[in-house]
Amino acid sequence: MLNVARHIGHVGPIIGEHGHGPPLVEERQPVSDTKTLELLFLLHCSNDDHEITHSFEMTTSTNYHDNPFVDPATSFEENARGNSFAVDATLAVGRNASLTLGTDSLIVLDEQFENTNRSTCCGLWPSGTANTRAIPFYNVLWAEIGDSILTIQYASPLSKTVVRPATLSYSFEYQQVELVNKWVYKLLDRSYGESQKKKRVQALVNPHSGKGSAEKWYYRDAEPLFKAAQCAVDVVKTKYMGEAVELAGAVDIDAYDVIACCSGDGLPHEVFNGLGKRVDAKKALSKLAVVNIPCGSGNAMSCNLNGTDSASLATLAIIKGIPTPLDLISITQGETRTLSFLSQSVGIVAESDLATEHLRWMGSIRFEYGFLTRLFGKTVYPCDIAVKVAIEDKPSIKAHYKREKTNFEPASERRGYRHLLDDDASASSGYDDALPPLRYGTVNDKLPEGWELIPHDKMGNFYCGNMAFMAADANFFSTALPNDGYMDLICINGDISRISAVKMMLSVDVHSNKLFDNPDVSYRKVLGYRIIPKDQKDGYISIDGERVPFQPFQAEVHKGLGTVLSKSGHMYESPGPL
Ligand SMILES: Nc1ncnc2c1ncn2[C@@H]1O[C@H](COP(=O)(O)OP(=O)(O)OP(=O)(O)O)[C@@H](O)[C@H]1O
């Protein structure tokens, strides 16, 4: 599925630099670990001749498939129970090797690295010296012992945007087994934090996504990482449009933790809708996390939650992801009710994408072409709009964003409106497991009390977002939050001066991030709206990047109805407002 807005703005550096999650592999290590590295190096040099008497082996390889005897998950938990003494941070595993739990990284000191570091790491590891390597805990996928061998699987950077699984193996003496067990338990604890280990994944691969490479990318970039992290994965290749709705509608929700869509934003849209159609919709939507491994032409979901549109980095983010409630939006149009997780647009954004399909030969430039021709033509999209506003002014929206960023509730408290609204029809009552009832009725009902239809004869861009990035380089909704229970609504008149319009277009940049503050941009946090296009025979409406009939529709948001995995557990990987 194409999400048009991805082509707006400048091509910026990899997103995630300002993210809230753990550092990506390419980021520099904090001073604390650099210091630890130096200290370790000195200690190692001075201790060379004594104490460490065990033999060691070190291998770095991809796709390690050993099946050890010991089930570490069980033995670590048993070891940890009733055991209060601290585990030594440093493990001497061989005559010349040691493994230390640093502040943010596993620090491996191994003289073998001297031979391999320069040739294999291309300077991507933040190593202190030639024989040390700091592997961020974020990159550690698994560790276990078996047959007096300690094996550590980690995501090794091949380039700035690609990681591949790699293995370190060290032998240790049988007498050390209890100590090593405890150390491994600690390492996994630091490496996963509040993220669930060994996630059970149902992967859906859309072979038609993007340029048709999803299957290749899944097997090359995603599956080896899942396996190295001990995740159980079942893979299904979708055969036709809409199949993911059926698959999600029938999936055994107790058998999986995650549905991973190897696709663009189209498959997650279908999966949310499939889960939403079930009789146990509420339970299914809260139990199963829907995630995106970016393989499509529009991968906004992954940019927002994984902080990347690289398939392997996204898989690592999913392996380490924290379950996060996601607001979902009910759209009623005609007699239908569908769920939207990303955006709805009427006007220039919808049209520049959906109306330029015949210009696909132009490549990605087709969107800019479509956008600029409408911009210079000062195209307007007249409509009547009624909005249920939650936060009206920009300073209050910024304050709301800051509050949520620093003072957020536990995930369990971030579903339903119990604490937000008196008329909470959507909060889980415990009796009805289907989709929550509509608080504001459908588009066919009388306007809800207090709503007023306002004519907008000069509307240029009606754009409602539930996530910040609409593409890797287009940060449209800088104050969007995963589960604040509000949609972010942008309205821009189509008759502003051409200079202002071009400036505005260029401000939708991942770093300049000035769209929010632009005085020509109306920006509100809303709970619901109705939009009725008028004075046009036909036109374009896009829901999550997909074209729907050019008819009135109504939207209302359900706080934390869905579930995704995010790096931080409560924020998107976007820089936020200035
Ligand atoms: N085997 C298939 N054949 C054709 N379409 C499919 C198949 N499997 C899934 N689809 C459909 O492909 C559509 C687009 O999917 P997705 O968003 O993953 O890719 P995209 O590359 O981002 O989108 P687009 O093709 O619009 O650029 C979805 O609506 C989905 O239903």
Ligand as a Chemical Component Dictionary entry (heavy atoms), coordinates in Angstrom:
data_LIG
# 
_chem_comp.id                   LIG 
_chem_comp.type                 NON-POLYMER 
_chem_comp.pdbx_formal_charge   0 
_chem_comp.three_letter_code    LIG 
# 
loop_
_chem_comp_atom.comp_id 
_chem_comp_atom.atom_id 
_chem_comp_atom.alt_atom_id 
_chem_comp_atom.type_symbol 
_chem_comp_atom.charge 
_chem_comp_atom.model_Cartn_x 
_chem_comp_atom.model_Cartn_y 
_chem_comp_atom.model_Cartn_z 
_chem_comp_atom.pdbx_ordinal 
LIG N1  N1  N 0 -0.642 -12.286 -2.951 1  
LIG C1  C1  C 0 -1.160 -11.071 -3.110 2  
LIG N2  N2  N 0 -1.489 -10.612 -4.333 3  
LIG C2  C2  C 0 -1.969 -9.372  -4.510 4  
LIG N3  N3  N 0 -2.184 -8.495  -3.512 5  
LIG C3  C3  C 0 -1.871 -8.892  -2.268 6  
LIG C4  C4  C 0 -1.354 -10.198 -1.992 7  
LIG N4  N4  N 0 -1.122 -10.313 -0.673 8  
LIG C5  C5  C 0 -1.517 -9.131  -0.142 9  
LIG N5  N5  N 0 -1.955 -8.286  -1.068 10 
LIG C6  C6  C 0 -2.461 -6.909  -0.945 11 
LIG O1  O1  O 0 -1.433 -5.972  -1.237 12 
LIG C7  C7  C 0 -1.845 -4.706  -0.725 13 
LIG C8  C8  C 0 -0.668 -3.796  -0.457 14 
LIG O2  O2  O 0 0.097  -4.327  0.498  15 
LIG P1  P1  P 0 1.298  -3.625  1.268  16 
LIG O3  O3  O 0 0.842  -2.417  1.959  17 
LIG O4  O4  O 0 1.917  -4.699  2.039  18 
LIG O5  O5  O 0 2.346  -3.217  0.131  19 
LIG P2  P2  P 0 2.895  -1.811  -0.416 20 
LIG O6  O6  O 0 3.972  -2.142  -1.356 21 
LIG O7  O7  O 0 3.231  -0.874  0.691  22 
LIG O8  O8  O 0 1.681  -1.213  -1.168 23 
LIG P3  P3  P 0 1.456  -0.757  -2.673 24 
LIG O9  O9  O 0 1.382  -2.037  -3.463 25 
LIG O10 O10 O 0 0.135  -0.059  -2.618 26 
LIG O11 O11 O 0 2.564  0.132   -3.060 27 
LIG C9  C9  C 0 -2.694 -5.036  0.482  28 
LIG O12 O12 O 0 -3.940 -4.435  0.348  29 
LIG C10 C10 C 0 -2.833 -6.558  0.455  30 
LIG O13 O13 O 0 -4.161 -6.991  0.658  31 
# 
loop_
_chem_comp_bond.comp_id 
_chem_comp_bond.atom_id_1 
_chem_comp_bond.atom_id_2 
_chem_comp_bond.value_order 
_chem_comp_bond.pdbx_ordinal 
LIG N1  C1  SING 1  
LIG C1  N2  SING 2  
LIG C1  C4  DOUB 3  
LIG N2  C2  DOUB 4  
LIG C2  N3  SING 5  
LIG N3  C3  DOUB 6  
LIG C3  C4  SING 7  
LIG C3  N5  SING 8  
LIG C4  N4  SING 9  
LIG N4  C5  DOUB 10 
LIG C5  N5  SING 11 
LIG N5  C6  SING 12 
LIG C6  O1  SING 13 
LIG C6  C10 SING 14 
LIG O1  C7  SING 15 
LIG C7  C8  SING 16 
LIG C7  C9  SING 17 
LIG C8  O2  SING 18 
LIG O2  P1  SING 19 
LIG P1  O3  DOUB 20 
LIG P1  O4  SING 21 
LIG P1  O5  SING 22 
LIG O5  P2  SING 23 
LIG P2  O6  DOUB 24 
LIG P2  O7  SING 25 
LIG P2  O8  SING 26 
LIG O8  P3  SING 27 
LIG P3  O9  DOUB 28 
LIG P3  O10 SING 29 
LIG P3  O11 SING 30 
LIG C9  O12 SING 31 
LIG C9  C10 SING 32 
LIG C10 O13 SING 33 
# 
